[in-house]
């Protein structure tokens, strides 16, 4: 299984509504790309002691695929390109991290 982890920082001045749009757009990929086995977005949870050590990343999503080939195909889909275009104005920075399990 490949887990594609996306962390984002929003542009300065992004509204809560715009941040919600990012979640809606990325979550919608599950219905548009059949090779996505699972997709998770959710609220950030603090740690029991001390501050959250999040490096300033504001939101994240986990996108799971059965195989690396399915992940690589996902990156080239029209739906993925449309998601990136729809959210480009509010995503100031992103970190992509993929793991295989």
Secondary structure as UniProt FT lines:
FT   STRAND          2..10
FT   TURN            12..13
FT   HELIX           16..32
FT   TURN            34..35
FT   STRAND          38..41
FT   TURN            55..56
FT   STRAND          59..65
FT   HELIX           68..75
FT   HELIX           78..87
FT   TURN            88..90
FT   STRAND          91..100
//
